[in-house]
Every structure is written in C-alpha cells, then in structure tokens.
C-alpha cells in the first residue's frame, strides 16, 4: 500500500513502496500475457489523461492500462482545450474537479505543474512526466525490466548515458536506483550534465569507455533537442562518435550487460540501430511491455489508497 494518495515522483517513495509496486507489477505482467487481460480493479471509476506534451508510448500505455483495469478512460486533447484559449491550469483543475474523476494522469512541460494540480483536486493524481523534474512510472518500469533481466535490483553497476541535464527519466532513475543500493554512473558531455551533479551521490564521467567498464546495465537517453536553447553539442555526428552506443563501446561493459532506452530512439545518434534490435542485449521492447504492467499496478494501488474513508477529501 502506498502512503500517499498521489504518485508525483520517486523521491517521495520508500524502498518498501518501490518493492511493493514492482511485486504487484509482476502479477500484471502475467495477466497481460493471458488471453483475458482484464480485471475490475478500476471498474466504475473514471480516469482522465491530460497530456500537455505530445506523447505516444506513455499516453497509449496509460490508456491501455486503465482500460484493462476496467476504468472509463478519457483522453483530453489539451492542444484544443480551454488552456489554448488562456485558461489557467488551476481553472482547468477546478473544472475537472467538478466532474468528480477518480484518477488524473498528467504530463506537463513545466516542473512542478503536476504537483500544483494535485493540490487543487479531490482525486488521485499520477505524474506522467513534468518538465525536467520526474517521470516516476518510467523509472519503475525500468526497475522492473532490470530486476527481471538480472534477478535482482541491488548492488548492480548501472550506467546512464547521454542528455542527463534535460532528462526527467534520468532524475527519477537516479532516485530509484540509489534507494535500491546500486552504483550509478552518469556518462555524457559536461554541457549535458545538470548543475550540482557532483552532489547527487553518483559517479560522473565524459568518457564512455571508462563509464561503461564493468557495467551490468547500460541505459541510453534521448538527445532532447527541443529543450536545448544553445550549443550543447558540436554536432549529432560528433555526439554519436563520442557518446552514441555501438558494439565497440558496449564491449567495455560486462558480457551479459543489458541495453535500455526509454524511447523514442534516435538511431545513429544515441544508439546503433543494429544494437537496439539485438535480442541478446537489448531489452527495449521489454521496457514497453513492463510499462503497461507498472502503470496498472500504480493505478491499482492509488485507487486502493483513495478508497480509505476521507482519503480523497482532505
């Protein structure tokens, strides 16, 4: 059971809560591989997906998860909503609140916007990514993928490579993997490292060979050009040469190291296309599968929390 009625980030979760989510997710992995993939955990409840940023994988994953749990799922087209006419986020929240939804799934381009919205509504809120802050379900699905591939989620060496500065995925993964007692290395150009990175309890290097040495897991990140307002890299060609993952660089990691990427991938920029499709090393498709199961588990647990007396109306 979760202690909070919202899931706004990994930072606020305990090690036991993370383990509980992953354990329940395993149940949903098995269920999703059966002919009948449905349950009634959210039967009669309303789930509203509010994506203020474009999304394919995350939004569709949440929609499938909600429908498999029996929820009535509504996807709001935020680009065509009253927000585009000047309505504030708080006004939108109050309007939604009057409709009595049971769960809001929100992605927003500004850090902290989801937490602000959570303060204004009477239902559970799930952060599907806010600015450069957090993306909790991505970190949880990554954790589940790692645990299934490696048989454990502790005392592993995990390299996170690429655009760290703009990545909420990297931030959530650093929180989660640190809580689970792993050795985390950040690899990338110094221009793509966040301020204060040396205080995050991780190792930092701009050398791929050094950073990948002995790694159990190699997690590549998308180069987020839409969040860049200056010359963070010399060119995509130079970036791939120095920090893009190929078989030569991967040879520095352990022979059984797995390769991950949250998607969408820029092949030939962050990762070699052949390596991304290598079923012996890449678990990228498994990450997609685990995403549905993890989101089902999180929504199930949030609903259980909200069913407690007065849990919603506080």
N, C-alpha and C positions, 0 to 999 in steps of 0.2 A: 504494500500500500504506500502511496506517495503522501508526504506530509503536507504538500501544497496543493491547492485546487487548480493551479496553473502549471504549465511547463514553459518557462521563459528562457531557461538556459541550463547548461550543465553545471555551471559554477555553484548553483544552489543545491545540487543533488548530493546525497551521501553515497559512499561506496556501496552500502547495502541497497539503496534505492536503485542504483545503476544495475546491480546484480539482479534485483527483482524484475526490472524491466526486461533484461536480457533473457532471464529464465522464462518469463511469460511469452516473450517473442518466439522462443523455441517451440512452444505449443502452437503458435500461429503459423510458423514455418511448416509444421507437419500438416496442419489443417489446410493450408493453401496448396498443398500438393495432392489433396484428395479431390475426387470428382465434385463433392459438395463442399464448397469453400466457405459457406456462410454460417454465422452464429447470430444470436439475438442479444448480444451484449449492449447494443445501442438501439434496440428495437423501440420504435415510438419516439425517438429523440431526433432533434434537428441539428445538423452540422452545417455550418456556413464557412466556406473557403473564401477568404479575402486576400487576393494576391495583387499587391500594388506594384509588383515587379513581374516581368514575364517569366514563366516557368513552364516546363513540360514535364520533366521527371517528378519533381516534388509535388506539383499540384495533382497530376494524374495518380500518383501513388497515394496521396491522402484521399482522393475521391474513391479509388478502388477499396482502400482500407475501410472507409466509412460505410460504403455500400455492403461490403462483406460482413460488417458488424450489424447490419440491419438499420442503419440510420437513414433518415431523409436528408440527402446531401444537396446543398445549393451552392453553386459556384457563382460568385458575384463578379461581373465584368467591371473591374474598378476603373478602367480607362474610359468607360462610358457612364460611370456613376456620377452622383452629385459632387463628388470630390473634384472632378474635372470642371465643375461649374463654380467652384470656390468654396464648397462646404468644407468645414474643418474636420479633422479626424475625430475630434470629440463629439461633434454634432452627428457624424455618421455612427459613432458608437452608441449614442443615446437613441438614435432612430432604431438601430438593430436591437438594442436592449428592450425596447417597447414591443418587439416581436417575439420575445422570450425564446431565443435559441438556447440550446444546451451546450454547444461547443463551437468556439470560433477558432479557425486555423488561419493565421495571419502571416503574410510575408510583406515586408515594407523596406524601402531603400534607406530609411534613416534609423540609426542605432537608438534604441530606447522607445521607439514608437509603439511597439507591441506591448511593452510594459505599461505605457501610458494608457493604452486602450484597455488593458486588463483592469486598471483601477476604476474604469467607468462603466463596466458591465457586470451583470449578475451571474454570468455563466463562466465555465472553464475556458481558458484561452491557451492556445498552443502556438508557440513561436516557430514559424516555418522559415525563419531567417530574417534578421533585422540589421540592415546596413553592414558594417564591419564588426558587429558585436558578436552574435552567436547564431548557430544553426544546430540546435540540440539533437534533433532526430537524425541528422546526418552523422554526427559523432556516434550516436547509439547504434546505427546500422553498420557503421564502420567497425565498431567494437564487436558487434555480433559476428560480422564476417571474419574478423581476426580470430575470435575465440573458437569459431567452428573450424577454421583452417589450421590453427596452431594447437588447439586443445586446451588453451588457457588464455588469460588476459592479464597476466602479470609477469614481471621480470623478462620482458621482451625488449629488444632494441628496435625502435621504430623511427624511421627517417621520414620527415615531412618535407617535401621539396617543391620549391617554386615561389609563387607570389604569396608569401606569408602575410605581408603588410595589409593586403586588401581582402584577406580570406577569413570569413566568419567560420568556415569549416575548420581551418587550422586552429583557430582560437578555441572552439568547442572541443576539438580533439586533444589539444594540449591540456585542457582542464580534465577531461575524462581519463586520458592515458596516464596523467600524473597521479590522479586519485587511485588508479589501479596499480601503482608502483612499477611503471615501465620507464625505460630510459628513452627519452625523446630527443631527437636531433633535428634541428631546422637547417635546411640547406637552400641557398639561393643567393642572388646578388645582394649586397648590403643595401642597395636602393629599394629592395623589396622586403626588407625586414622592418617590423614595427618598432616604434620608439619604445625604449625601455625593455627590449627583448632580453637583455642580459639579466634582468631581474625575474624572469619567468620560470626559473628552475629547469631550463633546457640547455642543451649544447647547441652552439651556433657556428656554422662554417659556410664559406662560399665555395668550397672545394667538393665536388661531387664524389671523387674517389675516396677522399678522407671521410666524408659524411656517410657514405654507404658501406664502409668497411664493417663487416660483421653484422649487418642489419638483418633482422628477421622479417621486417615489413617495410616496403617502400611505397609511400603514399605520395603520389604526384598531384599537383594542384593546377587548376586552370589559370592561365595568364589573363587577369581581369582588366583588359584594356579600357573597358567602359568606366572604370573607377580611377583611371590614371589621367592626370592633368599636366604631365610633363614627361621628360625623357628618362623614364625609369630603366629602360634597357636600350642598348645601342641599336639592335635590330632583331627581328624574330629569328633570322638565320643565325646570328651570333648567340642568341639565347639558347637555341636548340643545341648548338655546338658545345656550349659550356654546361647547360643545366637541363637539357632535354634528356629523357631516359631512353637509352638504347641498350643492346645486349652487352656492349663493351663496358659501359658504366655499371650495369647491373652485376657484372662478374665480380665486382668488389663486395657485394653483399653475400650472405650465406647462400649455399647452393639451393636450399629449399625456400628462399625468401619469396614472399608473395608480393605482387604488384597491384596497387589500388589507384583509383581515380574517381572523384565524386561526380564527374561529368558536368556539362558536356566537354568532351575532349577536343583539343586542337591537335590533331595528328601531325607529326612532323614539327611541332613546336614544343609541346611538353613531353610527348612520348612518341616513340616509334610505333607506327601502325601495326606492324607485324607482332611486336611485343605485346601491344594492347590486346591482341586477339589470341595470344598464346595460351591455350587452356591449361598448360602445365605450370604457368607462372601467374597469369592474370586472373584476378577474382572480381573484375569489374562488373561482369554480369551477375555474379552472386550478390554484389552490393545492391544492385537494383532489386533483386528478389527479396533480400533481407529488409529493404526499405519498407515494403508493404507490411511485412510481419511486425516490424518495430513500431510502425505508426498505429497498427491495430492494437498492439499491447499498450502503448501510451494512452491512446484514447479510451481503451477499456479501463485502465487504472484511474484516469481522471474522472470518468463517469462514476466509478465506484466511490471515489472521494466525494463527488458532488451529491451523491445520494444520502450522505450523512445528514441528519437534521441540522438545518441552518447553515450548512456548509456553503451554499450558493449565496444566501442573503446576508453577507457580512460587510 
